[in-house]
Amino acid sequence: MSATLLPKLLEQTIGGKFKVLTGFLRVPDIDVAVEGGALQCRALSIDGFFSYEPHPTWLRSGFIRVLVQTGAWRDPRLADVPTLSETMDEFMTPDSGRAPAQLVLASSEFGRPIVGPPGIPPDRAKALRDAFDNAMKDPALVAQAKKENLDLNPASGRELEALAKQVVAQPRDLIERMKKLLGK
């Protein structure tokens, strides 16, 4: 998800107020701006947050506070940080405000999927999905991910297929609202 999209989403769903600054070319530049007080807030993925410094140290030292998680459930490493859905409950966001959030956050659920063209024979699709599922359990891959402080939390092909069908079946009015949110 774009780091500029989350503040727009928070403005629409819970009434947050943000002044979005763009133009930073590298993540370390953003971190320097946060450390120097030029930025008070930033958005990044949980996997990105925990995969490299200074973010974990900032969290442990209390230098930063994570405000909200965009995943469908709380990441156990941030067990005390509410999800956006929980935050929308707290702010009594109406269903009309939740729909864009659910659509935008679907991109996080997709992650970086491996896809194929339409019309793959079912037996071939099953073989590819089984191979992927087995690869995600490979001890060498799991060890490498752990060494690099990366989480392996793959969704199944069936889960992603169902999500894709849900995303493309949105009503026209929601698509128009999304275009406005995205500045198109």
N, C-alpha and C positions, 0 to 999 in steps of 0.2 A: 504494500500500500504506500502511496506517495506520502511523504512526511507533511506535505501541505494539505492533503485531503483530510487527515484526522482532525485538525483544528476546525475545518469547515463542518465536518460531521458533528463534532462536539457542540459547535454553535447552534446547529439545527436541532439536535436531539435534546440537549440539556441546558441550552442558553449560555454556554461558555462564551467568553470574549477573548479573542486573540488578535495580536498583530503579527502576521506571518512575515518572517524575513527569509528571503531566498538569496541565492548567489554564492553560497558556500560550495566550493568545488570538491572538498575532501572531508571525510568524516572527522579526521583529527582537527581540522579547522573549526568544526562545530564544537568539539570537545574543549578546545582552547577558549572559545567564546563563552561556553558555559562556565568554565573554571574562572574566567576573568569577570564574570557578571554581565557580559554583554547580552547574553541570552538567559532567560529564566525558565525555559521549557523547551523540550525537544521530543520528537517521536522517533522510535525505532522499534524493530521487532524484538521480541523476547529472546529469540535465539541469538540475534546480533548483540543484544545487550549483554548476555552472559558469555559470549564467545571470546571477547577480548577486553583488555583494560582500556580505560580506567573505570568502566561502568561497574563491575562487581565491587571494586574497592570503594567507589563513591557510595554505593548502597550500604556496604558494611559500616562505613565511617559515619553515615548519616548526612553526607554532603548533599545527597539528592533524595527525593521521595517520588516513588512511582505512583502516579495518580489513577491510572485505569489500564486494564488489560482489554485487548480487543478480541481475544479468543472466545470460543464458545464456553470454555470452562477455565477456572483459575489454574494457572501454572503453579505447581507445588512450591516452586522456589519463590513465588510471590503470593503466598497463601493469604496474606492479609490485604491484598490489593483487589478491589472489586473489578468485575468484568464490566464492559460497557452496558451489557444487558441489565446487570444488577443496578448500575448507576441510572439507567433509564427508568427502571422500576422506582428508584428513590425519588427521581425528579418527575415521576408520573408522566413520562413521555407517551403521547397517544400513539396508537397503531400507525397512523399516517406518518409519524416521525420515525418510527422504528423500521418501516419498510426500506427506506434508503440505507439505513445503517446495516441492515441484514444483507442487502445486496452488495454494498461496498465491502463488508467484512468477509464475504464469500471468497474474495481474492486471497485472503489469508488462509482460508480453509484449503484452497487449491494448492497453495505453496508453489512448488515448481513441478508440475505434473509431467509425466511422460505420456504422450498421446500418440495415437495412430489415426490413420484416415478412416472415414466412414466405410462401413461394409466389410470390416474385418470378420472373417468367418468365426463363429462362436468358439470353436475348438482352438483356434489360433489365439483369440483374445484370452481365453482361459489359460493357455500355456504361457503367454506373456505375463499375465497377472500373477500366476503361480511362481514364475521365475523371479519376478520382482519381489514378491512376498518372501521367498526363500533368501534372496540376496539381502534383504533388510534384517535377516536373522543370522547372517554369516558372522561368525566370531571375529574374523579379521576386520570386517567393516565396523562392527560394534566397538571393537577395541580402538580402532583409528578415530572414530567419532568421539569416543570418550576422551582419548588423548588430546584431541583438539577442542574439547569442551563443547561439543555440538550434540544436540538432541536428535535422536532418530525417532520420529513420531509420524510414520507414514500412514496415510489414509489408504483404504483399500480401493481397488478399481471400481467396485460396485458403489462405494460411498461417493467417490468423485463423479461417477456417471449420474447418480441421483442428484447431486448438487448441481451439475451442469444443466440437467433438465429443468431444475427449479429456477436457476438463474435466467435461462433463455425464455421462460414462460411468464415474464413479467408483464403487467398491464401497461398500456401505452402511457397513461398519466404518470406512472412511476418512472418510465424511461425519460419522459420530458423533465421531470423533477431532477433526475440524475444528471441530465445534460446541464441543467442550471447549476447544480452543485459542483460539477466538474468544470464549469466555465466554458461550456461549448455552445 
